[in-house]
Amino acid sequence: MTDQAVDPGGVRLSERGAAERQFLGRTRELKELRADIERAGLDTLSGKKPPRARVLLIAGRPGSGRTALAEELVRQVADRYDDGVLRARLSEPDGTPVPTERTARELLAALDRPTPAGAAADELSEALRTALADRRTLILLDDAADAEQVDALLPDSPDCLVVAVSDGPLTGISDVRPCTLGGLDTKSAIELLTAYTGSVRITVDPRAAEGLVEECQGQPAALELAGGWLAARPKAAVADLAKQLRADGQEGTPLGRVFRLSYASLPSTAARILRLLSLAPGGLVDPHTASALAGCSVGGARTTLDDFVALGLLRSVDSPLPEYEVPGCLHPLLKTLAETQERPAELQLARARMLERTVRLLQSSRAITETDSAEAREKLQGMPRSLRFSHPRAAEDWLRQRRPALLAAARAAVADGELDTLARRLMSQLVRTMVAHFGMQAAAPDLYGIHGLVLDVAERRKLPREAAAALLNLGDLDAQTGRTADALVRYRAALDAGRKANDPYATGRAMESVGGAHLELGDYDRAADWFGRALAQRLARDERAEAARLYGRIAAAHTYAGRYGEALRNWRSAAAGHRKNGDVAAQARALSETARVQEYAGRPEESLRTCHEALDLARRADDVRLQAALQLRLADTMDRLGDPAAARLHRGAAERLLGEEPDLPEEIDETKQGADACEIRSTPAED
């Protein structure tokens, strides 16, 4: 794979024609930017301490080398910032601003700070400022669309520095002087061409080289494409290219004219692949994406992508896996070509092929984690070799590397609106694969966004069952991050959707979740009422295991409310239900809770007897932690009954069971056992 070319039209050189990557020109701009770091701000001149980080702005059109200049500045001054460098891109390849919530979340993740699922942009921005308050960090914000984007991410620490890249001034941010870029100086521009063509063709006709630089107006992106065109034609003279550009007239920008020439010289197959890359989610491409878009082999797609890198039409991403990025300055040109040279039906088919390939890769990535499943192994063997992963770690690395593109694919598929069936399959597989590799907690922030997309599709397509599933999932994530009131709203909406779909599973799950939210909010009467409604439905459907568990949840609500008589009746019903179902461990937990309530009610002797009964059942179930918890409860009861010797014996037994394991819970709440086991898939389980 070729080396990385950093800027869309920048002055970082790709491997073709350059032995080493180097930065050319921009000496004056770098000097001014470095001086601006040391310049006293308006607050300092007025005798005040700067309240926020200094902002340096590099302004220029896409393709002017603005990102390459920002990266070079960061490289030169990074050693002044002990806490490292953070990077974020604030616009999509098509120019759509990236939501502040997403950018702040990515920056917090880079700082190893928690990013609660579903948190609002203001909350995350504040968390980011708090995380950077005592740090000396350099932050590069590329492709800023407006001042509001940058302002929301500015640290309050004057020890931090922000380098922003934008098309123009960021009006609204004080004390910012833009460094506006034009073309490269002639000497640096010729050096850039020489890196591609070699010195001979430049030396034999220096005037032609200067003429070519003039035709490109010194724009690095145009010069890179010109250099790539010449490098692919060793026998072509520099004057030939300059002549062709002059013959093209003055229509369009220099970048557009060089691009048209470069594009016109491509074989028809390669040209089609190139224009279809405008459909790549987030501007990120791998061989599978290109293969699916164009309907060609993976190996052929990779060879073509490498050729594009050499021609300056793509950038190679520095990663263990082959991945490429469409330069932002070329994206509008490729999009125009795709829309004018491809029929709408062909573009839609290309999108569908890409989504289908992504779904199959996700299926393969998840299936390889299911090593104990014969069905999963058989499914893997039935897949083409190009879609299979060699081992689970390779699948996880692929998922981690492609995560931004996969999330962008889900967003694009939902926004498209015409491929909802594929979008639903993609999101279902993405959720399951992320959970399989990262775990529910680590994947929660991404899952929140995916479930929101599922809800959008379900509401658009009038699919109440899927709407209920998405609302339940969103409510669960809200509840887990402490937004219980928001969760309650989601659960009530899920209940309405479940009733509309006539789905008893969804309605039962929603009613129990509404009760759980009221319980968390301290409204114990409403909690018991909603648990009772869910229980009535479970009993009507003869779902005995779920009914026994719900008796426990009702008992817990009565316990918190201090209604110990009602609590004891329901705990006994729960224990009886578990006994009839043959679930010894659950019966032991229910009796353990019964003993606890008896103790609260001032009946220690009864509590002692119930505890011993629960302990016998816990031994039969081989539940070591429950045995230890019950031994500790017996010890506490013996202390209250005035028998410290017996209490010591029970505590000793608990220590022997668990060694000296810290943080052993004093209570085991049977109401929460299995409470999260109710799951509704957001889409059908299609493999």
Buried (B, 14 or more C-beta within 10 A) or exposed (E): BBBBBBBBBBBBBBBBBBEEBEBBBBEEBBEBBEEBEEEEBEBEEEEEEBEBBBBBBBBBBBBBBBBBBBBBBBEEBEEEBEBEBBBBBBBBBEEEBBEBBBBBBBBBEBBEBEBBBBBEBEBBBBBBBEBBEEBBBBBBBBBBBBBEBBBBBBBBBBBBBBBBBBBEBBEEBEBBEBBBBEBBBBEBBBBBBBBBBBEEBBEEBEEBBBBBBBBBBBBBBBBBBBBBBBBBEEEBBBBBBBBBBBEBEEEEBBBBBBBBBBBEEBEEEBBBBBBBBBBBBBBBBBBBBBBBBBEBEBEBBBBBBBBBBBBBBBBBBEBEBBBBBBBBBBBBBBBEBBEEEBEEEEBBBBBBBBBBBBBBBBBBBBBBBBEEEEEBBEBBEEBEEBBBBEEBEBBBBBBBBBBBBBBBBBBBBBEBEEBBBBBBBBBBBBBBBBBBBBEBEEBBBBBBBBBBBBBBBBBEEEBBBBBBBBBBBBBBBBBBBEBBEBBBBBBBBBBBBBBBBEBBBBBBBBBBBBBBBBBBBEBBEBBBBBBBBBBBBBBEEEBBBBBBBBBBBBBBBBBBBEBBEBBBBBBBBBBBBBBEBEBBBBBBBBBBBBBBBBBBBEBBEBBBEBBEBBBBBBBEBEBEBBBBBBBBBBBBBBBEBEBEEBBEBBBEBBBEBBEEEEEBEEEBBBBBBBBEEBEBBBBEEEB
